[in-house]
Amino acid sequence: MVKKLKLKVRRGRLTEEQVAEHLLGIYERSFSGKNRGRFQISKGNLLRLAGRRRFTAGFLEKVENELFEEGFKFTELPEDYFAVIDLEVMAGYRKAPKSLIDEIIEEDQNQ
């Protein structure tokens, strides 16, 4: 009897555009009790998704640019995580008024 070898089929390396497309797909998928929306992904899982062992210079910047063109923000977080969030969601955040900034500056100057 010939023993069958189980060879691990390695996915090819994905381009920045392909990785961005997959990240957009994750954004639209239902998980963790939400139908869609912002999410975090670990560096390890992002490497796996990209079919890479490490990120070359500029790779993450190109992924960030691809996502930005589609209306999303891709940012690095502490502890080897990345986040994807819709720019329209961020546009709805409250804006710090000039008067509050002036107040903080004045407090600093009076110390």
C-alpha positions, -999 to 999 in steps of 0.1 A, spaced: 0 0 0 13 34 -10 10 61 16 -6 93 3 13 124 11 -8 154 22 8 184 6 -2 218 18 -14 238 -11 -1 273 -8 -23 301 -19 -6 326 -41 4 360 -29 -24 385 -34 -20 420 -47 -29 451 -26 -61 454 -47 -71 418 -40 -65 422 -2 -85 454 -2 -113 436 -20 -113 408 6 -113 434 34 -143 451 19 -160 416 17 -153 411 54 -169 445 61 -201 434 44 -202 399 61 -223 391 92 -203 381 123 -200 389 160 -236 398 162 -236 425 135 -248 423 99 -220 444 86 -196 471 97 -163 481 111 -139 454 123 -104 446 135 -81 421 119 -49 408 135 -16 412 116 -13 374 115 -47 370 99 -40 398 75 -8 381 65 -27 348 60 -53 366 39 -27 382 18 -8 349 13 24 365 27 49 359 54 57 396 59 46 429 45 70 445 21 77 483 22 46 501 9 23 471 8 1 483 37 1 519 24 -12 506 -10 -39 486 7 -48 518 27 -50 538 -5 -72 512 -23 -96 512 6 -96 550 8 -107 551 -29 -136 530 -19 -146 552 10 -130 533 38 -102 540 64 -76 513 70 -54 520 100 -29 502 122 -39 498 159 -17 488 189 -8 452 195 -5 441 159 -41 448 148 -56 468 119 -91 483 116 -114 490 87 -141 516 90 -164 534 66 -154 571 61 -191 581 62 -194 567 97 -164 588 107 -178 619 91 -207 616 115 -185 619 146 -190 651 167 -166 679 159 -146 697 185 -157 734 184 -132 762 181 -144 776 214 -134 744 232 -100 744 216 -95 780 226 -105 772 262 -79 744 264 -52 766 249 -60 793 274 -60 768 303 -25 757 292 -12 792 290 -25 800 325 -6 771 341 
